[in-house]
Structures are given as structure tokens and as C-alpha cells.
Amino acid sequence: MSHLAAPLTDMPPLTGVAGTDPYIELLKNVLTGAVYEESAWRREDGYHRDKFRPLKSLRQFFLKRWAKRGYLVVKAQHFDAKKRELGTDWPLFGYSMVGKRRLDQLEVAIRTIAAEQIPGNILEAGVWRGGASMFMKALLNHLGEGHRQLWLADSFEGLPKPRLAPDTKDKRHDLSECDFLKVSIETVSANFERFGLLDENVRFLKGWFCDSLPHANPGKLALLRLDGDLYESTMDVLKPLYQNVVPGGFVVVDDYLAWSGCREAIDEFRELHKIKAQMFNIDGTGVYWRVPQAQPSVAAA
Ligand SMILES: C[S@@+](CC[C@H](N)C(=O)[O-])C[C@H]1O[C@@H](n2cnc3c(N)ncnc32)[C@H](O)[C@@H]1O
């Protein structure tokens, strides 16, 4: 960790700010799939959260053939409520893998943005099935803040093959062949529609971050949520977009404490731009900080 990175402090308790509205609590449980124990079942297609390499075997060959015929082989597993709360398993169905606590943090952030009237739009880079973004959109609407644009940036075809030299941070994290992480723009759009959340203020930015974001124009941002896992997927968001986050705005990093490449990117960027804002630990995986009123200017690279 860089010498400039502020020590991590736990996120303040929700008391008095969030966590009490039954509609919002139900949304969290539905979006994370926690209302269905079967969402803990695991797809047997060679990938799951703790195993990054495809199984190159006869079994794999047959699983793929069955999948082509429309059969999905799943392994029944015990539902672990703690894992789902902390976002440390991948739900077979459900709309978000970030877990309840990271949705709690988004609730606090969006409520604060509304209460303090922090100007700007919201952008999530790395949306998968759209769940965390759907949560933010539902809450914005609920708070009468639906006029803010919500930008969804994703390849909509999974993670990139790490493009940086093989000795770099993302080397061990090649998930580019992981079908579970490939969710099309049509599916995400349909997910929003299913919840009555698709309107003209939901904007899609399709493409690899390094191609799409330098040319994107999402306006000023009250909240930037980074959820691209890799070093390069984190840097490729920060470089063009950090400067858009307004004072008082939130920068939320889904993977800081779980993915070393993501952590290196954040620490490097904060050190380079002398960002000293206090970072808060959400749940042992995600962190966030708020952009101070007077921060050194960060020119887009
Ligand atoms: C961990 S998932 C996001 C989880 C999501 N926020 C949720 O609520 O469950 C990571 C997503 O980032 C996308 N992604 C990662 N790196 C990317 C890049 N460099 N360019 C475009 N999309 C990327 C993947 O396609 C995937 O949808």
C-alpha cells in the first residue's frame, strides 16, 4: 500500500441513515438472490468464484455439449447467508453479486447525495447483470431523484483478456473465458425493464473501458462505482472519469480488498494524484471515499 493511502476505517454504522425502509430492504434481498436458497447452487461449467481455470477434461467437454442443447448442470449447495451478505459467492440467479453490505453502502451514499443535494450523475463501470445499478436507480426514483442519469459501462461480454505484459498484476486473473460473467446488453436492459426501472435516464456505454470511457460524456458525477476487478479495468476507469466526480461525491471500489490488481491501481492513482481522502472499509472487500471540497486537480489522461 502506498504511503499516501489513508489507513482504512470501517464504514460508519447505518443507524439513522439507512437500512430501515422495508421496500429498500426487500430490493436488496431480491437483487442479491438472497430470497432463494437455490441461488447458492453452482453451475458446473468449469468456473466458479474460487476457481479461475477452466476444467479441461472430458467432463468439461460433455458439459459444454449439454449447454449447447440447453441443459444447465448445477450442483446443489447449501445457502450461506453470511457469504451472500458479504458478496463472497456468485449467485446462480439474482441480479447482483456484490452482497447486501455493499448495497447498504450504496443506500447510504445515494441518500447522502439526495439529502446534501450533491450535483451530478451516477456511473457504474462493471455491471454484470445490472443489480447494483438497478438498486441505485430504484432508490433514486424512490427519493424523487430519478432525473439524474445513471450510466452503465460494460463490455457486456465479460472481462477482457489482461492486455498488460504477463508479469503484471492481472496475470493470475484471466477470466476472459468465464461465460458466467458474460451478460449481454439486451439481458441487462430487460432486467431493468422487468423491475420497471428502464427510462431515458438509464444510459448504456458498451465496449472495453479503454475504448469507451475516454470518449464518453457522462457529465459531472455524484457517484462513480468501479467494479471491473482487474488492475487495467480499474485504471481505465479512473484515468478518464475521476476528474468528473464532484466535491462531496463518492468513489466506490468494489474489489479493493479482494483483488490485488485493483488495489494496486487505486493505490497508484491515489499516490500519483496526492489523494488523501479517508478510505472506508465496507465489508472486507469493497471500499469508498468521498472527494474532498478542495482536492488537487486531476487531469484526464
Ligand atoms: C464483477 S462483475 C460486476 C458486478 C456487478 N456490479 C454486480 O452488481 O453484480 C464485473 C463486470 O465488469 C465488466 N468488465 C471488467 N473489465 C472490463 C473492461 N475492461 N471493460 C469493460 N467491461 C469490463 C465485466 O464484463 C463484468 O460485467
PDBQT file of the ligand as one rigid body, heavy atoms in Angstrom, charges set to zero:
ROOT
HETATM    1  C1  LIG A 401     -17.780  -8.380 -11.008  1.00  0.00    +0.000 C 
HETATM    2  S1  LIG A 401     -18.728  -8.015 -12.401  1.00  0.00    +0.000 S 
HETATM    3  C2  LIG A 401     -19.707  -6.620 -11.869  1.00  0.00    +0.000 C 
HETATM    4  C3  LIG A 401     -20.710  -6.967 -10.798  1.00  0.00    +0.000 C 
HETATM    5  C4  LIG A 401     -21.898  -6.012 -10.713  1.00  0.00    +0.000 C 
HETATM    6  N1  LIG A 401     -21.519  -4.675 -10.352  1.00  0.00    +0.000 N 
HETATM    7  C5  LIG A 401     -22.989  -6.507  -9.793  1.00  0.00    +0.000 C 
HETATM    8  O1  LIG A 401     -23.789  -5.680  -9.311  1.00  0.00    +0.000 OA
HETATM    9  O2  LIG A 401     -23.080  -7.726  -9.583  1.00  0.00    +0.000 OA
HETATM   10  C6  LIG A 401     -17.528  -7.284 -13.464  1.00  0.00    +0.000 C 
HETATM   11  C7  LIG A 401     -18.064  -6.712 -14.761  1.00  0.00    +0.000 C 
HETATM   12  O3  LIG A 401     -17.058  -5.860 -15.304  1.00  0.00    +0.000 OA
HETATM   13  C8  LIG A 401     -17.017  -5.987 -16.708  1.00  0.00    +0.000 C 
HETATM   14  N2  LIG A 401     -15.644  -5.597 -17.093  1.00  0.00    +0.000 N 
HETATM   15  C9  LIG A 401     -14.496  -5.876 -16.437  1.00  0.00    +0.000 A 
HETATM   16  N3  LIG A 401     -13.446  -5.296 -17.029  1.00  0.00    +0.000 NA
HETATM   17  C10 LIG A 401     -13.935  -4.604 -18.090  1.00  0.00    +0.000 A 
HETATM   18  C11 LIG A 401     -13.337  -3.756 -19.077  1.00  0.00    +0.000 A 
HETATM   19  N4  LIG A 401     -12.016  -3.523 -19.090  1.00  0.00    +0.000 N 
HETATM   20  N5  LIG A 401     -14.128  -3.191 -19.997  1.00  0.00    +0.000 NA
HETATM   21  C12 LIG A 401     -15.484  -3.426 -19.997  1.00  0.00    +0.000 A 
HETATM   22  N6  LIG A 401     -16.112  -4.213 -19.079  1.00  0.00    +0.000 NA
HETATM   23  C13 LIG A 401     -15.348  -4.790 -18.129  1.00  0.00    +0.000 A 
HETATM   24  C14 LIG A 401     -17.387  -7.433 -16.978  1.00  0.00    +0.000 C 
HETATM   25  O4  LIG A 401     -17.978  -7.577 -18.249  1.00  0.00    +0.000 OA
HETATM   26  C15 LIG A 401     -18.392  -7.726 -15.845  1.00  0.00    +0.000 C 
HETATM   27  O5  LIG A 401     -19.723  -7.498 -16.292  1.00  0.00    +0.000 OA
ENDROOT
TORSDOF 0
